[in-house]
Amino acid sequence: SMESNPKRRREGSDESSGIQDCLSILPNDCIFDVFNRLDQNDLDEMSKVSKRNCSIAAAARSRALSTPNARLLMQQRHNVVTITLFHPTSICVLRFVC
């Protein structure tokens, strides 16, 4: 059952739905720009969100960072999507107006 499978429960959670909602309003070139700043592990996770993300992540793989990002944060307020990438030595903030 879904209750006994933590992976399934996590994939159907509000958190993963929120990520999908933020990304679904962005055009492919914006998502590609974000994915180019991710490492292989983050691309693996983002490719699980949707078929669209999977194909964009595949295109971004050759540019993926070799060192893991410390954290990826996505927020949406009204028509602005903010994506913050926390690297070990820097922070990158991307804002998209939709």
N, CA, C and O atoms as a GROMACS GRO file, in nm:
protein
  392
    1SER      N    1   0.083  -0.119   0.000
    1SER     CA    2   0.000   0.000   0.000
    1SER      C    3   0.087   0.125   0.000
    1SER      O    4   0.206   0.118   0.030
    2MET      N    5   0.029   0.237  -0.034
    2MET     CA    6   0.103   0.363  -0.038
    2MET      C    7   0.154   0.401   0.100
    2MET      O    8   0.263   0.456   0.113
    3GLU      N    9   0.076   0.372   0.204
    3GLU     CA   10   0.117   0.408   0.339
    3GLU      C   11   0.241   0.332   0.383
    3GLU      O   12   0.321   0.384   0.461
    4SER      N   13   0.259   0.210   0.334
    4SER     CA   14   0.373   0.130   0.378
    4SER      C   15   0.497   0.156   0.293
    4SER      O   16   0.604   0.105   0.326
    5ASN      N   17   0.485   0.231   0.186
    5ASN     CA   18   0.598   0.259   0.100
    5ASN      C   19   0.637   0.406   0.113
    5ASN      O   20   0.573   0.493   0.053
    6PRO      N   21   0.743   0.436   0.192
    6PRO     CA   22   0.780   0.576   0.216
    6PRO      C   23   0.816   0.652   0.088
    6PRO      O   24   0.788   0.771   0.077
    7LYS      N   25   0.877   0.583  -0.010
    7LYS     CA   26   0.914   0.651  -0.134
    7LYS      C   27   0.790   0.701  -0.207
    7LYS      O   28   0.787   0.814  -0.254
    8ARG      N   29   0.689   0.616  -0.217
    8ARG     CA   30   0.566   0.658  -0.284
    8ARG      C   31   0.499   0.772  -0.210
    8ARG      O   32   0.449   0.867  -0.271
    9ARG      N   33   0.496   0.764  -0.080
    9ARG     CA   34   0.432   0.868   0.000
    9ARG      C   35   0.505   1.000  -0.022
    9ARG      O   36   0.441   1.105  -0.036
   10ARG      N   37   0.638   0.996  -0.025
   10ARG     CA   38   0.717   1.117  -0.043
   10ARG      C   39   0.693   1.177  -0.181
   10ARG      O   40   0.680   1.299  -0.194
   11GLU      N   41   0.685   1.093  -0.286
   11GLU     CA   42   0.665   1.145  -0.420
   11GLU      C   43   0.528   1.209  -0.436
   11GLU      O   44   0.513   1.300  -0.518
   12GLY      N   45   0.431   1.165  -0.361
   12GLY     CA   46   0.298   1.223  -0.372
   12GLY      C   47   0.273   1.333  -0.272
   12GLY      O   48   0.160   1.381  -0.261
   13SER      N   49   0.375   1.374  -0.200
   13SER     CA   50   0.358   1.473  -0.094
   13SER      C   51   0.337   1.612  -0.152
   13SER      O   52   0.359   1.635  -0.271
   14ASP      N   53   0.294   1.702  -0.067
   14ASP     CA   54   0.275   1.841  -0.108
   14ASP      C   55   0.405   1.904  -0.153
   14ASP      O   56   0.405   1.991  -0.241
   15GLU      N   57   0.517   1.860  -0.094
   15GLU     CA   58   0.646   1.919  -0.129
   15GLU      C   59   0.679   1.893  -0.276
   15GLU      O   60   0.718   1.985  -0.347
   16SER      N   61   0.665   1.769  -0.322
   16SER     CA   62   0.696   1.741  -0.462
   16SER      C   63   0.594   1.806  -0.554
   16SER      O   64   0.629   1.846  -0.665
   17SER      N   65   0.469   1.817  -0.512
   17SER     CA   66   0.368   1.885  -0.593
   17SER      C   67   0.400   2.033  -0.607
   17SER      O   68   0.379   2.091  -0.713
   18GLY      N   69   0.451   2.094  -0.501
   18GLY     CA   70   0.490   2.235  -0.505
   18GLY      C   71   0.602   2.260  -0.602
   18GLY      O   72   0.602   2.360  -0.674
   19ILE      N   73   0.700   2.169  -0.606
   19ILE     CA   74   0.810   2.182  -0.701
   19ILE      C   75   0.756   2.173  -0.843
   19ILE      O   76   0.794   2.252  -0.929
   20GLN      N   77   0.669   2.077  -0.868
   20GLN     CA   78   0.611   2.062  -1.001
   20GLN      C   79   0.536   2.189  -1.041
   20GLN      O   80   0.547   2.234  -1.155
   21ASP      N   81   0.459   2.246  -0.950
   21ASP     CA   82   0.383   2.366  -0.981
   21ASP      C   83   0.475   2.482  -1.018
   21ASP      O   84   0.447   2.554  -1.114
   22CYS      N   85   0.584   2.500  -0.944
   22CYS     CA   86   0.679   2.607  -0.976
   22CYS      C   87   0.740   2.587  -1.113
   22CYS      O   88   0.751   2.681  -1.191
   23LEU      N   89   0.780   2.466  -1.143
   23LEU     CA   90   0.846   2.440  -1.270
   23LEU      C   91   0.752   2.439  -1.388
   23LEU      O   92   0.790   2.476  -1.499
   24SER      N   93   0.629   2.398  -1.366
   24SER     CA   94   0.537   2.383  -1.478
   24SER      C   95   0.504   2.516  -1.546
   24SER      O   96   0.464   2.517  -1.662
   25ILE      N   97   0.519   2.626  -1.475
   25ILE     CA   98   0.487   2.756  -1.536
   25ILE      C   99   0.607   2.818  -1.607
   25ILE      O  100   0.592   2.919  -1.676
   26LEU      N  101   0.726   2.759  -1.591
   26LEU     CA  102   0.845   2.813  -1.656
   26LEU      C  103   0.863   2.752  -1.795
   26LEU      O  104   0.834   2.634  -1.816
   27PRO      N  105   0.912   2.832  -1.891
   27PRO     CA  106   0.943   2.776  -2.023
   27PRO      C  107   1.065   2.683  -2.014
   27PRO      O  108   1.145   2.693  -1.921
   28ASN      N  109   1.079   2.595  -2.111
   28ASN     CA  110   1.188   2.497  -2.112
   28ASN      C  111   1.325   2.561  -2.102
   28ASN      O  112   1.412   2.508  -2.033
   29ASP      N  113   1.348   2.674  -2.171
   29ASP     CA  114   1.480   2.736  -2.167
   29ASP      C  115   1.516   2.787  -2.028
   29ASP      O  116   1.634   2.787  -1.991
   30CYS      N  117   1.419   2.830  -1.950
   30CYS     CA  118   1.445   2.873  -1.812
   30CYS      C  119   1.480   2.753  -1.725
   30CYS      O  120   1.573   2.758  -1.644
   31ILE      N  121   1.406   2.645  -1.742
   31ILE     CA  122   1.436   2.524  -1.665
   31ILE      C  123   1.574   2.471  -1.702
   31ILE      O  124   1.649   2.428  -1.615
   32PHE      N  125   1.607   2.474  -1.830
   32PHE     CA  126   1.739   2.430  -1.876
   32PHE      C  127   1.849   2.513  -1.811
   32PHE      O  128   1.952   2.459  -1.771
   33ASP      N  129   1.828   2.645  -1.802
   33ASP     CA  130   1.925   2.733  -1.737
   33ASP      C  131   1.947   2.692  -1.591
   33ASP      O  132   2.061   2.689  -1.544
   34VAL      N  133   1.840   2.662  -1.521
   34VAL     CA  134   1.851   2.618  -1.382
   34VAL      C  135   1.922   2.484  -1.375
   34VAL      O  136   2.014   2.467  -1.295
   35PHE      N  137   1.880   2.389  -1.458
   35PHE     CA  138   1.937   2.255  -1.454
   35PHE      C  139   2.086   2.256  -1.488
   35PHE      O  140   2.159   2.169  -1.440
   36ASN      N  141   2.131   2.351  -1.568
   36ASN     CA  142   2.274   2.361  -1.600
   36ASN      C  143   2.358   2.395  -1.477
   36ASN      O  144   2.480   2.377  -1.478
   37ARG      N  145   2.295   2.443  -1.373
   37ARG     CA  146   2.366   2.481  -1.251
   37ARG      C  147   2.360   2.372  -1.143
   37ARG      O  148   2.411   2.391  -1.033
   38LEU      N  149   2.299   2.260  -1.175
   38LEU     CA  150   2.283   2.152  -1.078
   38LEU      C  151   2.392   2.047  -1.094
   38LEU      O  152   2.459   2.040  -1.196
   39ASP      N  153   2.408   1.965  -0.990
   39ASP     CA  154   2.499   1.852  -0.999
   39ASP      C  155   2.422   1.728  -1.046
   39ASP      O  156   2.300   1.732  -1.061
   40GLN      N  157   2.494   1.619  -1.068
   40GLN     CA  158   2.432   1.496  -1.118
   40GLN      C  159   2.323   1.444  -1.024
   40GLN      O  160   2.218   1.399  -1.070
   41ASN      N  161   2.346   1.450  -0.894
   41ASN     CA  162   2.247   1.401  -0.797
   41ASN      C  163   2.118   1.483  -0.803
   41ASN      O  164   2.008   1.428  -0.800
   42ASP      N  165   2.132   1.615  -0.811
   42ASP     CA  166   2.013   1.701  -0.821
   42ASP      C  167   1.938   1.675  -0.952
   42ASP      O  168   1.815   1.673  -0.954
   43LEU      N  169   2.013   1.656  -1.061
   43LEU     CA  170   1.948   1.626  -1.189
   43LEU      C  171   1.872   1.494  -1.182
   43LEU      O  172   1.763   1.482  -1.238
   44ASP      N  173   1.929   1.396  -1.112
   44ASP     CA  174   1.859   1.269  -1.093
   44ASP      C  175   1.725   1.291  -1.023
   44ASP      O  176   1.623   1.236  -1.064
   45GLU      N  177   1.727   1.372  -0.918
   45GLU     CA  178   1.604   1.399  -0.842
   45GLU      C  179   1.503   1.478  -0.925
   45GLU      O  180   1.384   1.446  -0.924
   46MET      N  181   1.549   1.578  -0.996
   46MET     CA  182   1.458   1.660  -1.075
   46MET      C  183   1.398   1.582  -1.191
   46MET      O  184   1.286   1.609  -1.233
   47SER      N  185   1.472   1.485  -1.244
   47SER     CA  186   1.421   1.407  -1.356
   47SER      C  187   1.307   1.315  -1.315
   47SER      O  188   1.231   1.268  -1.400
   48LYS      N  189   1.293   1.289  -1.186
   48LYS     CA  190   1.185   1.204  -1.135
   48LYS      C  191   1.052   1.279  -1.124
   48LYS      O  192   0.947   1.216  -1.109
   49VAL      N  193   1.056   1.411  -1.130
   49VAL     CA  194   0.935   1.491  -1.109
   49VAL      C  195   0.837   1.477  -1.225
   49VAL      O  196   0.716   1.467  -1.203
   50SER      N  197   0.887   1.477  -1.348
   50SER     CA  198   0.798   1.468  -1.464
   50SER      C  199   0.876   1.423  -1.587
   50SER      O  200   0.999   1.426  -1.588
   51LYS      N  201   0.804   1.383  -1.691
   51LYS     CA  202   0.868   1.346  -1.818
   51LYS      C  203   0.939   1.467  -1.879
   51LYS      O  204   1.047   1.455  -1.936
   52ARG      N  205   0.877   1.582  -1.867
   52ARG     CA  206   0.936   1.705  -1.919
   52ARG      C  207   1.070   1.732  -1.851
   52ARG      O  208   1.170   1.760  -1.918
   53ASN      N  209   1.073   1.725  -1.718
   53ASN     CA  210   1.198   1.747  -1.645
   53ASN      C  211   1.302   1.643  -1.681
   53ASN      O  212   1.421   1.674  -1.689
   54CYS      N  213   1.258   1.520  -1.703
   54CYS     CA  214   1.350   1.413  -1.738
   54CYS      C  215   1.423   1.445  -1.868
   54CYS      O  216   1.545   1.426  -1.877
   55SER      N  217   1.352   1.491  -1.969
   55SER     CA  218   1.416   1.522  -2.097
   55SER      C  219   1.506   1.645  -2.086
   55SER      O  220   1.612   1.648  -2.149
   56ILE      N  221   1.466   1.744  -2.008
   56ILE     CA  222   1.551   1.864  -1.990
   56ILE      C  223   1.676   1.828  -1.910
   56ILE      O  224   1.785   1.875  -1.940
   57ALA      N  225   1.660   1.744  -1.807
   57ALA     CA  226   1.774   1.700  -1.726
   57ALA      C  227   1.873   1.622  -1.812
   57ALA      O  228   1.994   1.637  -1.796
   58ALA      N  229   1.823   1.539  -1.903
   58ALA     CA  230   1.911   1.462  -1.992
   58ALA      C  231   1.994   1.556  -2.079
   58ALA      O  232   2.112   1.531  -2.101
   59ALA      N  233   1.933   1.664  -2.127
   59ALA     CA  234   2.005   1.760  -2.210
   59ALA      C  235   2.109   1.838  -2.129
   59ALA      O  236   2.210   1.881  -2.184
   60ALA      N  237   2.085   1.857  -2.000
   60ALA     CA  238   2.175   1.935  -1.915
   60ALA      C  239   2.287   1.851  -1.854
   60ALA      O  240   2.380   1.907  -1.794
   61ARG      N  241   2.281   1.720  -1.867
   61ARG     CA  242   2.379   1.632  -1.801
   61ARG      C  243   2.524   1.662  -1.835
   61ARG      O  244   2.610   1.653  -1.748
   62SER      N  245   2.552   1.697  -1.959
   62SER     CA  246   2.692   1.718  -1.998
   62SER      C  247   2.753   1.839  -1.927
   62SER      O  248   2.875   1.850  -1.917
   63ARG      N  249   2.669   1.929  -1.878
   63ARG     CA  250   2.718   2.048  -1.808
   63ARG      C  251   2.702   2.038  -1.657
   63ARG      O  252   2.733   2.134  -1.585
   64ALA      N  253   2.656   1.926  -1.608
   64ALA     CA  254   2.630   1.912  -1.465
   64ALA      C  255   2.757   1.934  -1.383
   64ALA      O  256   2.867   1.898  -1.425
   65LEU      N  257   2.738   1.994  -1.268
   65LEU     CA  258   2.851   2.021  -1.178
   65LEU      C  259   2.904   1.891  -1.120
   65LEU      O  260   2.828   1.796  -1.096
   66SER      N  261   3.033   1.886  -1.097
   66SER     CA  262   3.092   1.765  -1.041
   66SER      C  263   3.082   1.761  -0.889
   66SER      O  264   3.091   1.654  -0.828
   67THR      N  265   3.065   1.877  -0.826
   67THR     CA  266   3.051   1.880  -0.680
   67THR      C  267   2.905   1.901  -0.644
   67THR      O  268   2.836   1.980  -0.708
   68PRO      N  269   2.858   1.833  -0.541
   68PRO     CA  270   2.717   1.845  -0.504
   68PRO      C  271   2.682   1.984  -0.452
   68PRO      O  272   2.762   2.051  -0.388
   69ASN      N  273   2.560   2.026  -0.484
   69ASN     CA  274   2.507   2.149  -0.424
   69ASN      C  275   2.469   2.119  -0.281
   69ASN      O  276   2.425   2.009  -0.249
   70ALA      N  277   2.486   2.216  -0.195
   70ALA     CA  278   2.447   2.197  -0.056
   70ALA      C  279   2.295   2.191  -0.044
   70ALA      O  280   2.241   2.114   0.036
   71ARG      N  281   2.226   2.274  -0.124
   71ARG     CA  282   2.080   2.281  -0.110
   71ARG      C  283   2.018   2.351  -0.230
   71ARG      O  284   2.079   2.440  -0.290
   72LEU      N  285   1.898   2.310  -0.264
   72LEU     CA  286   1.821   2.371  -0.372
   72LEU      C  287   1.687   2.411  -0.315
   72LEU      O  288   1.617   2.327  -0.258
   73LEU      N  289   1.649   2.538  -0.329
   73LEU     CA  290   1.524   2.588  -0.274
   73LEU      C  291   1.445   2.655  -0.386
   73LEU      O  292   1.496   2.741  -0.457
   74MET      N  293   1.317   2.615  -0.401
   74MET     CA  294   1.230   2.673  -0.502
   74MET      C  295   1.108   2.732  -0.434
   74MET      O  296   1.046   2.667  -0.350
   75GLN      N  297   1.074   2.856  -0.470
   75GLN     CA  298   0.958   2.923  -0.412
   75GLN      C  299   0.881   2.994  -0.522
   75GLN      O  300   0.939   3.042  -0.619
   76GLN      N  301   0.750   3.001  -0.505
   76GLN     CA  302   0.666   3.075  -0.599
   76GLN      C  303   0.576   3.168  -0.521
   76GLN      O  304   0.507   3.126  -0.428
   77ARG      N  305   0.577   3.295  -0.558
   77ARG     CA  306   0.486   3.394  -0.501
   77ARG      C  307   0.425   3.470  -0.617
   77ARG      O  308   0.493   3.539  -0.693
   78HIS      N  309   0.296   3.454  -0.628
   78HIS     CA  310   0.221   3.516  -0.738
   78HIS      C  311   0.283   3.473  -0.871
   78HIS      O  312   0.283   3.354  -0.903
   79ASN      N  313   0.335   3.567  -0.949
   79ASN     CA  314   0.390   3.530  -1.080
   79ASN      C  315   0.543   3.528  -1.082
   79ASN      O  316   0.602   3.534  -1.190
   80VAL      N  317   0.607   3.519  -0.966
   80VAL     CA  318   0.753   3.515  -0.958
   80VAL      C  319   0.798   3.382  -0.899
   80VAL      O  320   0.757   3.344  -0.789
   81VAL      N  321   0.885   3.312  -0.973
   81VAL     CA  322   0.946   3.189  -0.924
   81VAL      C  323   1.090   3.222  -0.887
   81VAL      O  324   1.164   3.274  -0.970
   82THR      N  325   1.129   3.191  -0.763
   82THR     CA  326   1.266   3.213  -0.717
   82THR      C  327   1.330   3.078  -0.691
   82THR      O  328   1.276   2.996  -0.618
   83ILE      N  329   1.447   3.057  -0.750
   83ILE     CA  330   1.522   2.934  -0.730
   83ILE      C  331   1.656   2.974  -0.671
   83ILE      O  332   1.731   3.052  -0.730
   84THR      N  333   1.687   2.921  -0.553
   84THR     CA  334   1.812   2.951  -0.485
   84THR      C  335   1.895   2.824  -0.479
   84THR      O  336   1.849   2.721  -0.431
   85LEU      N  337   2.019   2.833  -0.528
   85LEU     CA  338   2.112   2.722  -0.525
   85LEU      C  339   2.222   2.757  -0.426
   85LEU      O  340   2.297   2.853  -0.445
   86PHE      N  341   2.232   2.679  -0.321
   86PHE     CA  342   2.334   2.702  -0.219
   86PHE      C  343   2.451   2.608  -0.247
   86PHE      O  344   2.443   2.488  -0.222
   87HIS      N  345   2.560   2.664  -0.300
   87HIS     CA  346   2.681   2.587  -0.326
   87HIS      C  347   2.771   2.597  -0.203
   87HIS      O  348   2.750   2.684  -0.119
   88PRO      N  349   2.869   2.510  -0.192
   88PRO     CA  350   2.959   2.516  -0.075
   88PRO      C  351   3.027   2.652  -0.058
   88PRO      O  352   3.054   2.694   0.055
   89THR      N  353   3.057   2.722  -0.169
   89THR     CA  354   3.129   2.849  -0.158
   89THR      C  355   3.051   2.970  -0.208
   89THR      O  356   3.102   3.082  -0.203
   90SER      N  357   2.929   2.950  -0.256
   90SER     CA  358   2.853   3.062  -0.310
   90SER      C  359   2.703   3.032  -0.308
   90SER      O  360   2.660   2.919  -0.284
   91ILE      N  361   2.626   3.137  -0.334
   91ILE     CA  362   2.480   3.124  -0.345
   91ILE      C  363   2.439   3.186  -0.478
   91ILE      O  364   2.482   3.296  -0.512
   92CYS      N  365   2.356   3.115  -0.552
   92CYS     CA  366   2.305   3.164  -0.680
   92CYS      C  367   2.154   3.177  -0.668
   92CYS      O  368   2.085   3.080  -0.636
   93VAL      N  369   2.101   3.297  -0.696
   93VAL     CA  370   1.957   3.320  -0.689
   93VAL      C  371   1.908   3.355  -0.829
   93VAL      O  372   1.957   3.448  -0.893
   94LEU      N  373   1.810   3.278  -0.877
   94LEU     CA  374   1.749   3.302  -1.007
   94LEU      C  375   1.603   3.336  -0.986
   94LEU      O  376   1.533   3.266  -0.914
   95ARG      N  377   1.557   3.445  -1.048
   95ARG     CA  378   1.416   3.484  -1.038
   95ARG      C  379   1.358   3.490  -1.178
   95ARG      O  380   1.416   3.548  -1.270
   96PHE      N  381   1.241   3.430  -1.192
   96PHE     CA  382   1.170   3.429  -1.319
   96PHE      C  383   1.033   3.489  -1.298
   96PHE      O  384   0.961   3.449  -1.206
   97VAL      N  385   0.996   3.584  -1.382
   97VAL     CA  386   0.862   3.642  -1.378
   97VAL      C  387   0.781   3.575  -1.488
   97VAL      O  388   0.820   3.574  -1.605
   98CYS      N  389   0.668   3.518  -1.449
   98CYS     CA  390   0.585   3.442  -1.544
   98CYS      C  391   0.459   3.519  -1.577
   98CYS      O  392   0.376   3.471  -1.655
   0.00000   0.00000   0.00000
